[in-house]
Amino acid sequence: MGVIRKTKSVEALLNEFKDSNEAISAKQLIEQLDSKFNKTTIYRVLDKLEEDGILHSFLGKEGLKWYAKCNGCSTSEHKDVHPHFQCLKCGKVDCLPINMSIPKIPNRKVEVSQILIQGLCELCFT
């Protein structure tokens, strides 16, 4: 996709991720921004930010789509090969800083892999 225009919708979505390392669900983003932008605009901008390697997405509990900041990704390659953790008590979702290698499968080319680990986070575990 290339360079993102700094529209009000792009800036608003980027601000949601600015000071947090946690993932945010599409549903939550729509609820937080619904007074400023419609749902279609939010999804369009999220898709654009993902294409440009700024955010990555994954499916969480109950099939909700979650978004988190990328680290070292670009328009041509996502390097976010890591598991995500979802707390079953408080619902917090975050990226785990664990390197994972995707196995090579004969006669297949793996393009995307998602690993979701569920349990209790550091706050709910104690």
C-alpha positions as a Python dict, from the first residue, in 0.01 Angstrom:
ca = {
    (1, 'M'): (0, 0, 0),
    (2, 'G'): (281, 243, 74),
    (3, 'V'): (273, 571, 260),
    (4, 'I'): (-25, 635, 486),
    (5, 'R'): (-189, 975, 473),
    (6, 'K'): (-216, 1129, 818),
    (7, 'T'): (-592, 1172, 819),
    (8, 'K'): (-790, 1231, 1139),
    (9, 'S'): (-904, 868, 1139),
    (10, 'V'): (-548, 736, 1099),
    (11, 'E'): (-420, 960, 1378),
    (12, 'A'): (-708, 863, 1609),
    (13, 'L'): (-643, 491, 1559),
    (14, 'L'): (-267, 526, 1600),
    (15, 'N'): (-325, 718, 1925),
    (16, 'E'): (-518, 421, 2064),
    (17, 'F'): (-201, 210, 2033),
    (18, 'K'): (53, 482, 2115),
    (19, 'D'): (112, 426, 2486),
    (20, 'S'): (8, 64, 2520),
    (21, 'N'): (168, -271, 2451),
    (22, 'E'): (-164, -450, 2481),
    (23, 'A'): (-375, -561, 2189),
    (24, 'I'): (-710, -392, 2127),
    (25, 'S'): (-1010, -566, 1975),
    (26, 'A'): (-1183, -424, 1669),
    (27, 'K'): (-1504, -419, 1874),
    (28, 'Q'): (-1338, -208, 2145),
    (29, 'L'): (-1191, 34, 1889),
    (30, 'I'): (-1533, 81, 1729),
    (31, 'E'): (-1692, 146, 2070),
    (32, 'Q'): (-1421, 399, 2163),
    (33, 'L'): (-1428, 585, 1831),
    (34, 'D'): (-1792, 554, 1723),
    (35, 'S'): (-1869, 917, 1802),
    (36, 'K'): (-1593, 1030, 1562),
    (37, 'F'): (-1590, 772, 1280),
    (38, 'N'): (-1822, 509, 1140),
    (39, 'K'): (-1744, 139, 1157),
    (40, 'T'): (-1654, 116, 787),
    (41, 'T'): (-1391, 389, 821),
    (42, 'I'): (-1237, 222, 1125),
    (43, 'Y'): (-1210, -116, 952),
    (44, 'R'): (-1070, 46, 635),
    (45, 'V'): (-799, 228, 832),
    (46, 'L'): (-715, -85, 1035),
    (47, 'D'): (-672, -281, 710),
    (48, 'K'): (-448, -6, 571),
    (49, 'L'): (-234, 5, 887),
    (50, 'E'): (-197, -373, 874),
    (51, 'E'): (-101, -369, 504),
    (52, 'D'): (164, -107, 582),
    (53, 'G'): (323, -313, 861),
    (54, 'I'): (218, -81, 1145),
    (55, 'L'): (-34, -317, 1307),
    (56, 'H'): (-88, -692, 1298),
    (57, 'S'): (-410, -877, 1366),
    (58, 'F'): (-510, -1212, 1508),
    (59, 'L'): (-821, -1388, 1627),
    (60, 'G'): (-892, -1413, 1997),
    (61, 'K'): (-1148, -1586, 2213),
    (62, 'E'): (-1493, -1604, 2056),
    (63, 'G'): (-1350, -1518, 1714),
    (64, 'L'): (-1299, -1147, 1788),
    (65, 'K'): (-1031, -980, 1577),
    (66, 'W'): (-756, -811, 1776),
    (67, 'Y'): (-489, -564, 1667),
    (68, 'A'): (-145, -492, 1813),
    (69, 'K'): (155, -281, 1716),
    (70, 'C'): (407, -436, 1481),
    (71, 'N'): (775, -450, 1559),
    (72, 'G'): (1006, -432, 1258),
    (73, 'C'): (742, -510, 995),
    (74, 'S'): (704, -345, 656),
    (75, 'T'): (465, -333, 364),
    (76, 'S'): (635, -635, 211),
    (77, 'E'): (681, -854, 521),
    (78, 'H'): (522, -911, 861),
    (79, 'K'): (770, -1043, 1115),
    (80, 'D'): (516, -1090, 1393),
    (81, 'V'): (566, -1462, 1443),
    (82, 'H'): (485, -1476, 1812),
    (83, 'P'): (204, -1609, 2027),
    (84, 'H'): (-58, -1393, 2191),
    (85, 'F'): (-191, -1438, 2544),
    (86, 'Q'): (-551, -1377, 2648),
    (87, 'C'): (-648, -1368, 3015),
    (88, 'L'): (-963, -1569, 3078),
    (89, 'K'): (-1049, -1359, 3384),
    (90, 'C'): (-991, -993, 3293),
    (91, 'G'): (-979, -1030, 2914),
    (92, 'K'): (-641, -858, 2865),
    (93, 'V'): (-468, -962, 2542),
    (94, 'D'): (-102, -902, 2466),
    (95, 'C'): (186, -1018, 2250),
    (96, 'L'): (429, -1259, 2412),
    (97, 'P'): (798, -1182, 2352),
    (98, 'I'): (874, -1541, 2262),
    (99, 'N'): (1034, -1640, 1933),
    (100, 'M'): (849, -1915, 1754),
    (101, 'S'): (953, -2095, 1444),
    (102, 'I'): (689, -2220, 1206),
    (103, 'P'): (773, -2571, 1085),
    (104, 'K'): (827, -2631, 717),
    (105, 'I'): (551, -2850, 579),
    (106, 'P'): (623, -3057, 266),
    (107, 'N'): (434, -2935, -40),
    (108, 'R'): (293, -2635, 149),
    (109, 'K'): (384, -2270, 191),
    (110, 'V'): (277, -2127, 526),
    (111, 'E'): (189, -1759, 486),
    (112, 'V'): (14, -1691, 817),
    (113, 'S'): (12, -1868, 1152),
    (114, 'Q'): (-168, -1770, 1471),
    (115, 'I'): (-109, -1902, 1820),
    (116, 'L'): (-339, -1792, 2103),
    (117, 'I'): (-253, -1900, 2456),
    (118, 'Q'): (-524, -1855, 2717),
    (119, 'G'): (-492, -1855, 3094),
    (120, 'L'): (-454, -1604, 3378),
    (121, 'C'): (-239, -1292, 3337),
    (122, 'E'): (16, -1171, 3591),
    (123, 'L'): (-248, -961, 3774),
    (124, 'C'): (-521, -1227, 3786),
    (125, 'F'): (-286, -1515, 3868),
    (126, 'T'): (-186, -1381, 4210),
}
